[in-house]
Amino acid sequence: MDTIVNDFSIQVATVNGSGSQTANTVLLRALFQMGIPVSGKNLFPSNIAGLPTWFTIRASKDGYIARRRESDILVVMNPETAAEDVAAMGPGSVIVLNDSIKVPPIPPDRIVYSVPMAKLMEPITTDVKLRRLVVNMIYVGVLGELLGLAEEEVERALDAQLGRKPKALALNHAAVRAGWEYAHTNFEKRHPFRAQRMNATQGKILIEGNAAGALGALFGGVTVVTWYPITPSTSLVESLIGYLNRFRKDPATGKATYAVVQAEDEISAIGMVLGAGWAGARSMTSTSGPGISLMSEFTGYGYYAEIPAVIWDIQRVGPSTGLPTRTAQGDVMFAHLSSHGDTKHPVLFPCSVRDCYDFGIRAFDLAERLQTPVFVLSDLDIGMNNWMSDPFPYPEGGWDRGKVLGDSELAELSKFERYRDVDGDGIPFRTLPGTRDPKGVYFTRGSGHDEAARYTEKPDDYRRGMDRLRAKYDTARTLVPSPVVDDQGRRAGILAYGSSHWAVLEARDLLRKESGVETDYLLLKALPFNDAVASFIAKHERIYVVEQNRDAQMAGLLKMEYPGHAARIRSVLHYDGLPIDARSVCDPIAEAETMLAEKHEAVTR
Amino acid sequence: MSDGAPKVAAGPAKNRIGLTRADYDGSKSTLCPGCGHNAITAAIIQAAYESGLQPHEVAKLSGIGCSSKTPAYFLGHSHGFNAVHGRMPSIATGVRVANHKLLLIGISGDGDTASIGLGQFCHMVRRNVPVVYIIENNGVYGLTKGQFSATADVGSTTKGGSINDLMPIDCCALAIELGCGFVARSFSGDQKQLRPLLKAAFAHHGTAVLDVISPCVTFADHEGSSKSYAYVKEHDAPLHDIEYVPYFEDITVDYEPGTTREVEMPDGSHIYLKKLAEDYDPTSRERALASIHEARAEQKLVTGLLYAEPGIKPFDDELNMVDAALATLPLELVRPPKSALDQVMEQLKTGKGVPSGGGGA
């Protein structure tokens, strides 16, 4: 049996609220500290405690961190799902079984390690409640032995998690040891999977996208944060509150250089953001799909009255309540075109935790420069899972507060008109309340207005205003983050955005290795599309647009934007609520490309 | 009431900051001639002039409806924000946290506040966001031609004759219940009462709710309406005569003991409430609610300062913000130093001090 080193995925099937998160984090961190690229994904229910939860850890020497469909190692901790979980495991896979859980007969080509977890817990503590929580550490020890994890890294990871609670640390430590020793004494290793130290994670950090976005907002100089709790966006604001508390209080007075307001609903949250943005603050809110629905009227107001706002949408699944704890990219079209009338908004698509950080800063510069609501469309997979990254760099240079006239600038002017495009980029100048010079005063309204912000219903006035907003949107093309393009002049191209990126990276390698299909790639970072997108579409005969929604929303936007090339645009779609995997990208493209090649061969023969 | 500044021989009178009354005007009203809202606009202009408000330190906010058009008609030298229907309170909250130096005058109507905006109204009051929140209350939707609003009284009729059977929402009672520290009811036709109430509201730290009955001459000035000029004049039952003496006026008010109640505002200004029929105590929440309920039973309209709690803690205090307006803070104050980022990055390398993530829905 050949060993398979640093290339396996583990699935822990457990019950939410059972304390397994710490155990899983220890496993993830230990692999990471051994220098092995890892990713961890938490599949949890919309529930406080007692429902099935799965945590998957993928170790990949090649650095692939997308979800894998199949698991190599299963840890069975949940009696309710045990039968299903076990049935999903293929030949040659490993099943670590808590022996008190009854499972149907397992085929002999699966490798089963049955562990008397309850018995091992007996000498560790008499407290029944503690036993239930700490038992998870048994499987950490068992896997440590079976995979050959570095003991000191498990210890370090455990210490980092529980170091501040010595009693808990001792208990958990004892459980890890008990599992480790039991496996060492009783199991002959019949499986090929091994962890070995390598050097691919040195200096790297592990962080969730929501925490990364919060750091971006912090260093972007946010001053007003409003929100209404909603999964999966809650942890963005809660992380931000933590960071603000820590780093944004005047040490002399203890006073805050920020305000966080928990609103009564998302309508109010966006209203506060617009009020604060109008008054000159860097303001933001974070929500998910249902919140975007509620915010749509105000979003259109922000567009038409031209008020900066940053709206994070950590996308979850579905229309209506949908699957609140699963991931998707289903809000693309709605966020982009949110609100009645003619509206379109810049949208940023972070594909990584680094992007979340960068866009957390940049979204403010864009919103203030463009005087309009800017969406950052993350998703649950990026937002709530741990991702490896190089450390984030400190922002260089200053900030862009956009075209704001203060008293000194107004003094130089003979007149000020709020909505006149004086320099041809479609972006007018604005003033803030509190400005002394009466020339700078204007009345903001969502009803028809002319260049001087006066009420108007005249057809020409309305049309002129809308045409200028379109000109401003064209300026936005030149300001939003550009796509990352790998263009080697191949015939087929892949276009993806957001969290789909990681599956595409792996899928391109699979396509090359398995089918000899070479692809170019455009990783889209924002709407509106810019020239780089136009040229990529024009240069490729087939563009596979990979996205995590049913209706091919980005492909639809591309077809609207480039109707002459609509026939080139094909879709690869994934929308079951699980993070997209490489196989879901690779297989349909391989099939289509192989068919084309065969056809081509038939014709030329 | 004095203008607050010594009269100069020639030219129009000026207030304590050297502005004339005309400096507080706005553009011409486009509402129906005789609309109660125009009288409220005039009272706001006069009160702002007499209080010596700095126009650039005021922001005017409104929702949607006839009333919400009026911020265009006063204080033309102040920034204005005509928001979406019923959602002005959230705009006001945002403006206030971004720049707590601004005095916010919010104009709403009964439809804007009591129907579509009831939630936002309640939460603004609950947070005690400093806004002078004026409800121009006529019991009907004007711009959509005369439907009942949620403040229409039981038995009131539309112009077409349909009768309202639903309980009215009393915004003053609601505000008092939600902890509001300044609640008044008035009538657009009673400038003598409205003006001092407005000036006192300008000095209040927290949400000040003024529910001003303001007859709609086009859709609710008929016989069956309980918000017509004739009905309100007949049923108006003022609680007291009101005099307001701002801190900057050196005036002593002499009154016989037992005839007048005095409320001191945080800036040292005083409200004097001269007893009429009964000795009304505006510092008792229970008394205020009782008098609203009694008035409803007796089909009277109590007007005056219903409830005052000038020492109440405004929302700003809750947030414990720095003294400078957040909107004006320079980059150095809002971007933590590189050492802060380094510290976080170090923690993320080891996992030390990083809470383990996890669900929640």
Interface residues (C-beta under 8 A of the other chain):
Chain A: N16 Q21 T22 T25 R29 N42 F44 P45 S46 N47 I48 T53 R156 A157 A160 Q161 G163 G203 K204 I205 L206 I207 E208 L215 L218 F219 G220 G221 V222 T223 V224 T226 T231 T234 S235 Y243 R246 F247 R248 D250 T253 G254 K255 A256 T257 Y258 A259 V261 A263 E264 D265 I267 S268 A269 I270 G271 M272 V273 L274 G275 A276 G277 W278 A279 G280 A281 R282 S283 E297 F298 Y301 P324 T325 M384 N385 N386 P391 F392 Y394 P395 G398 W399 T431 L432 P433 G434 T435 R436 P438 V441 Y442 F443 T444 R445 G446 S447 Y455
Chain B: P55 H56 E57 A59 P71 A72 G76 H77 S78 H79 G80 F81 N82 A83 V84 R87 P89 S90 I91 A92 T93 G94 V95 R96 V97 A98 N99 K101 L102 G119 Q120 C122 H123 R127 L319 N320 M321 V322 D323 A325 L326 A327 T328 L329 L331 L333 V334 R335 P336 K338 A340 L341 V344 M345 L348 K349 T350 G351 K352 G353 V354 S356 G357 G358 G359 G360 A361
